[in-house]
Amino acid sequence: MKSVIKNYADLVKFRLSSTVVATSAFGYILALKYTYGELWTDNFNWTLFLGVLFGGMLIVFASNGLNQIIEKDNDGKMDRTANRPIVEERISVKDARIFCWVTGFLGLAILVACHASFLAVLLGAISLVVYVFIYTPMKQVSALAVMVGAIPGALPPLIGYSAVIPRLEELGIILFLIQFFWQFPHFWAIAWLLHDDYQKAGYWLLPSLGGRDKKSAYQIMIYTVILIMVSMMPMIYALASIKVLVVILPMGLYFLYKAYRLFKSLEINDARKLLYASFLYTPVVFLSYILF
């Protein structure tokens, strides 16, 4: 039983899925705070909150699993993915497909059952469709796949927000944009580290045709600057206190410094440091919106 659980945890990328879905919790809480102010804790709905988390997580599980089914041949060519359960035939394609579709529909059903808004359910379905049927096949065709893949990756905080406020509003869109632009320096740092491995499967995921060059590093810096600017938008719309600058500005400058270091050196070690900085950025920024 332990090996079966481990195999399916590997199939759905359990730890990665958990961190992605955690951003929906920030979206949910920020929607409550924006609506009820200091009384947001009195209006906390645990049924809806847990439904958003678990429903969203099952949708991400399905997306990751279906991605592995489609990419099984290419996964076998790369060192970092050669030990995935479908490649090693620890899970059959048939069983994986059944499991993923069941978890995907179950995730949407949980969102409906916990009375999430129609918009939240729709966004959950869109994230699954875009990730599996557009982003995944596009990866072998164009580096623009990174931009397409950033859409479903940015939807969890908006889904959490929309579960409370059933319409598109400035703050919900800003949360989406923060998560969207964050993914470029984050994912390109990964692509920098794994560029040679990706090449084995025909993936070209860095923004420049030169690969690990100044042009790629420059674009990473540009998107980091855009991310910092977007992160300050809640203050422009009076959706967050000016106090958040105490957190966001140092965090943003630290993130930008790591991007600049990569631009100067083009070294893999600096790409790794940039990746570590990216792990800190969104949790710190979202928490600052909640606390201030």
RARA-V238293 format. One record per helix or strand. SS is the DSSP state (H for helix, E for strand). FROM is the first residue (numbers start at 0). TO is the last residue. If there is no record, write none. Layout:
SS;FROM;TO
SS;FROM;TO
This chain:
H;1;11
H;13;42
H;45;69
H;71;74
H;92;112
H;117;137
H;144;163
H;169;192
H;194;199
H;213;230
H;232;235
H;241;264
H;267;290
